[in-house]
Amino acid sequence: MMQWEQLLSLRKQGDKNKRLRIEENETRLGFEVDYDRVIFSSAFRSLQDKTQVIPLSKTSFVHTRLTHSLEVSVVGRSLGRIVGKEILKKHPQLQNVYGYQFNDFGAIVAAAALAHDIGNPPFGHSGEKAIGDYFLNGNGKRFKNQLTEKEYQDLVDFEGNANGFKILTESKNGVEGGLRLTYATLGAFMKYPKQSLPKKPTTHVADKKFGVFQNETDFFNEVVSELGLLTRNNSGYSRHPLTFLVEAADDICYTIIDFEDGINLGLIEEEIALEYLINLVKNNLKKDVYSKLKTSQDRLAYLRSLAINTLIAEAATIFIENEEAILKGAFSEALLDRSQYKAQIADIIKISVEKVYQSTEVMEKEIAGYTILSTLLEVFTTAFENQYLGKTRQYDKLLLKMFGSDLSQKPNSAYEYIMECCSFISRLTDGNALQIFQKVKGNL
């Protein structure tokens, strides 16, 4: 069984001694420092020009990855605090002996939730698919025989979660250990604590995707060991318990807020939308308050707030009821999959899929995203490949300069330079990617 005292580790990459909660500065708690470091990172800032649902939307305010991540962190903080209070009642030694407070749980979940999309490439989930498709079906297939099976799988299933772990932890430009977050926050961040192979060996929620690229496995294993995560069927490790809360916060926000974006863009009819939201919150709806709201905008805001609060309370209850199974690694689904509101959530997501995710605007921009990313991958991997083989052309030098690459530093392997290309492209915003694409195409 996993132990909370280990799971709440304040250790950071490079630490020689154990960090004790009881010795922490209450005004700058380690878990809160994690939050600040994510907020001020360039990778987080770039999320302001990355698609949540509607790519490059010019029609109305819709959520970007940045506003979505901020909202998920707020929901995550509430979830963590509610759960933290109950855990401290159940395990009083955490507070009495080690000095942990219920707010610590909220701070860890908030920081991990804030970072949850930091590894996602431009153009939403279609960006991940575009990168994978380039290596599986496009000209990137040429690298297959230069890579191990796992290295190739990292590319054909390019995964924003694994890329996020890389961004948060890799040493770059003389900065050791990336953002140097606490291991507790890194653990809560890792939704899929496994490598790209074996692929989906079970129906366990942690097997749905993967969470670490081959270059990061050494440090990943160190984090796993420090936190005491359990091994699971040779396919990976059990999740850090607080990961379930990060996931629930994300599920709550995208379910309700993508739906709201669809309404604001006129893709979902307001009357239908209000009806679906009322179905979700009818047990908590104060009819006298609701009846006084005159505009549909006010009604929508009230129902959205109530829906989020309802689902926060629900997810926290499910976690607390199943805490022992979670600590044993025996809880195998997302918290809201156990929810009494599962049918209502499914109805809302179904409408969002039909009206928003499959809308003409979204699909047209996704098609453009595929073309943009596969073109950028082609020119940058070719430039690196030529450098690696000692055949650098002037055009390659110009591209590598744009990339910010040190031309005197030859990569150690094909996998290393290909991952550098993917990492560079994944950090681009939607607008940056479009600009570089235009330049590559000769449109000044």
N, C-alpha and C positions, 0 to 999 in steps of 0.2 A: 504494500500500500504506500502511496506517496505521502510525504509528510509536509504539512504547511510551513514548518520552520525552514525547510530546505527550499520549498517552492517560492518563498518570499525573499530569496537571496538578493542582497544589495551589492553583490560582487560585480565588478566591471572588468572588461578585457584588460589584461596586464597587471591586475591586482596581485600582490604577493600575500597579503594578509586578509583575513576575513573581515568584512565590514559588519558591525553589529548595529542593529536597529536602535538599541538603547543609547548608543553614542552619537546618533545622528543629530545634526543641527535642525531643530524643528522649523526654522524659518526657510531652510533650503534642503528639504528632505530629498534623498537620492531619487525617489520615484518621481518627484515633481521636477527635478532637474532633467529627467528623461523627457518629460513633456516639453520643457523649454527648448531642449536641444533639437527635438523634432521640428518644433514650430519655426526655429531660426535656420533650419537647414535649407540649402538651395533646392534639394530634391522635393521637399515639401512645398516650397514656394511655387515650384513649377506646376503644381497641381491646379493652380488657379486658371491655367489655360489648357486643361485636359478634360476630355469629355467624361461626364457621368453617364448620361443617356444620349442627349442630343448633341452630336459633334458640331463644332463651329457654329453654334446656333446664333443667329442674328435677330431672331424674331421677338424674343421676350426674355425676361430673367428665367433661366433654368439653372439647376445645380451643376456646378463643376465638381471635379474630384475634390477640390479644396473645401468648398462649402459643405459637401457631403461628409468629408472626413471630420470637419469641426463638429458637425451635428452628431456623427457617430460617437465622437469622443465625449460629448455632453451626456448622451444616453448611456454610454459605457460607464462614465463616472457614477451616475445614479445607481446603475445596476451593481457596480462594485461596492458602493457604500452600503446598500441594503443588505447584500450578501455578507459583507465584512462584519456588520453588526451581529448577524446570526452566527457566523463562524467563531467570533470571539466569545460569544455566550457558550458555544459548544466546546471550544478548546481554550479555556481561560488562561492556560499557561502562555499562550502566544502574547497576551497582553501583560500578564503578571510577571512572567520570567523574561521574555524577550523584548517587551516594550512596543509591540505592534499595535496600531490604532485602526479603527474601522475605515478611516479615510485613506489608509495605505492601499487598501484593496481598490478603492475608487481611483486613486492616482495611477496605479499599475494599469488597470483596465483602460483608463482614459488615454494614457500615453501609447499603449499598444494599439488602441482603436484609432488614435490620431494618425499613426503610421501605417494603418492596414492596407492602404492603396498606394504607398510610396513607390512600389516597384512596377506599377502598371504603365505600359507604354502608351503612346498617343492613340487616339481614336477608340478608346474603350476596349471592351473585350475583343472586338474585331482586330485590334492591334496585336494582341497576343496571338490570335489565330493567324494573322498575316505573317508574323515572324516564323511561327511553326510551319506554315504552309510553304514558305520559301525554302526551308531545309528539307521538307518531306517531298514536295512535288516540283519545286522550282530549281533554279540553278545551284542552290545550296546543297543539292544532293551530291555534288562533286566532292564534298568533304567527308562523306560517310566512311570511306575506307581509311581516312587518316585519324579516325576517332574511335574510342572504345564504345561499347554498346550503350553504356550509361551516359557518356558525353554526348553521343548523338541523340539519345532520348531527351536530354536536357534541352536540346535545340528544337526538335520536332514537336515537343510539347511545351514550348517556352512558357514559363509560368511566372506571373507577376508576384506571387507570394515568395517564390525562391529568389527572384530578383530583388525583392524588398529586403530580404535577409542579407543579401550581398551588399546592397546600398547602405544598410544600417551598420554593417560590421567590417567592411573591407578597409584596409589601410590604403590611403591614397594621398599623394602629394605630401608625403612626410607626416601625415596625421595617422598615428597608430590606432587601429581598432575602430575606425569609422567614427560614429557618434558616441561610442563608449557608453552604451545604455546598460542599466542593471540587467543581470541575467533573468530576474523575475519578469521584467518588461519584455525582454527578447523571447522568453518562454511563452508568455501570453500572446505575443505576436504570431507565433508559429502555428498556423491553423492546420498545417499538414506536415507533421514532423517526420518526414521520410524522404528518401531519394526518389529519383524519377523511375527507377526499376527496383523491384517488380511493380508493374502497373496494376492498380486496382485489384489487388488479390482478394479483398473482402468488400462487404457492403458497408463497413465502418465509415463514419463520416470523415475520419482523418485520412482515409485512403482515396478520397475523391480526386485529389490532385497531389502535387508534391511541394516540398518547401525548402529544398536546399540543392544548389548546383554542386557539381563535383569539386570545384575549386574551394568551396567553403566547408567541406565535410569535417575537416579537423576541428575547426572552432565550433561548429555545430555540435559535434560529439562532446566537446568540453562543456558547453552550455547544458546539454542533456544530462550529462553526468553530475554536474554541480546541482541541478534542480531535482535529480532523482526520478526522472521520468522513466516509466516502465517500458521494457521491450515488449513488442506485440507481434506475434506470428512471423518473425523474421522480416516483416515488411516495413518496420519503422518503430516508432515509439508512441506511447499514449500521449494524449494532449496534456499540456499544462491546464489544470482545471479552469483557470480564469480565461483561457481561450474560448471556452463555451460562452462566456459573457461578452467577449469582443465580437464573436460571431452573431450573437443574439442582437447586440446593438446595431450591427450592420444590417441584419435581416429586418429589424424594425424600421430603420430609416429608409432603406431602399423600397420596402413594401409600401410604406405610407407616402414617402416623399416623391418617388418616381411617379406615383399615382397622381399626386398633387401637381407635379410639373405637367403631366398629361392634360390635366384639367385647365391649368393656366395657359397652355398652348392651344386650347380648343380642340385637342385630339380626343378628349373624353367628355361626354355631355355632363354638365353639372348635376342635373337631376339624378341621373344614374349613379354618379359618383357619391352624392350625399346619401343615397339609399344604401350603397355598399358600406359606407363608413358607419352609418347608423346601425347596420346589422352587426358590426364588430363591437360597438360600444353600448349597445342598448341596455346592458345591465347597469352601466354607470351614468347613463344620460340623465341630466337634470332637465326635465321637460320645461319647467318654468323659465330656466335660464335660456334654453335653446329657442323657445317661442318668442323671446324678446329680440332676437337677432334679426335685423331687417334685411341685410344684404347677403347674397349667397357667398360672398367673400368672407364675411364674418362667420357665417355658419360653417364654412369649410375650415377656417382657422380653428374654431372651437372644437370641431370633430377631429381634426388632425391632432391637436394637443391631447384630447381625451384618448384617442386611439394609441398614441405613443405611451401615455401614462398607463393605460390598461395593459399594454404588452410588456412594459417594464416590470410591472407588478407580477404579471404571469410568468415571465422568464425567471425572475428572482425566486419565486415560489418553487418552480420546477427544479431549479438548481439546488435549493436548500433541501428539498425532499429527497434528492438523489445524490447528495454530497458524498456519501460513503461509496456508492457505486462509481462515481466520478474519480474519487481518490484511488480506487482499485483498478481504474482503467477499463471498467466494465460498462460504462455508459457510451453507447455507440451511435447516437444520432444528435442532430442539432436540438437545442432546448425547445424551440418553437414547434418542432415536429411532434412534441408531446403535448402541445397546447390544446386546450378546449376550444380555442378559436382557429384551429387549423383549417377548417373548411372555409371560414370567412377570409382568412389570409390568402388561401388558394384562389378564391374568387377574385380578390383584388389583383393578385399577380396575373391571373389569366387575362383580365381586362387590360392591364399594362402591357402585356406581351402583344396582344392583338392590336391595340390602338396606338401604343407608343413605340415599343421596341421594333415592331414590324411596320412602322409608319414609313411613308415614302422618303421623308427627310432623313430619317435615321439610316435607311438602307442605301440611299444615294451617297451619303457621306462615308458609310462603311466601305462601299465599293471604291471610293476615292482613296480611303485610308489604305486599302490593300495595295493599290497601285503605287502610292507614295512610299510606303514602307518597303515593299519588295524592290523598288528602284534604289532606295538608299542602301539597303542591305547589299545589293549587287555591286554598287560602285565602291562602297567602303570595304567590303570583304575582299574585293579584287585588288584594291590598293594595298591592303595589308598582306594579302597573299603574294603579291609581286615583291613587296619589301622582304617578306620572309624568305622568298626564293632568290633574292638578290637581283631582281629584274625591275627595279623601281623606275617608272616613267615620270616625266615632269608632271603629268596630270595626277599621278598617284601622290607625288610630293605635295601638290596643292591641296588635295583632299585630306591628306594626313595632317597638314598644317591647320586646316579648318577643324579637324578632329581634336587638335591640341596634342597630337602624339609627338613624343620625343623620337625623332628620326634616327638617332644614334642607338636607341634601345631596340634591339631585335627581339621579337617575342620568342618565348621558349618553345611554344608548340602551336599547332593549328588551333587547338581548342582554346588556348589562351587568347589569341587575337580575334577569333570569332566571337568569343564571349565579350571581349572589349567592344567590338562593333555593336553587338546586341545591347550592351549596357549603355553605350553612348546614345543609340537610337531610342532606347526605352526612356531615357531621361529627357528627351526632347518634348516640348509642348506640342499640341496640335499645330499651332501657328508656326513654331520653329521648323517643324518637319515639312510643312507646306513651303516655307521660304527656301529651305535648302533644296527641296525637290525642284522648285522653279529655277534655282541657280544651276543645278546639275543639268537641267533641261535646256539651259541657255537663255532663259527668260530673265532679263535684267530689269 
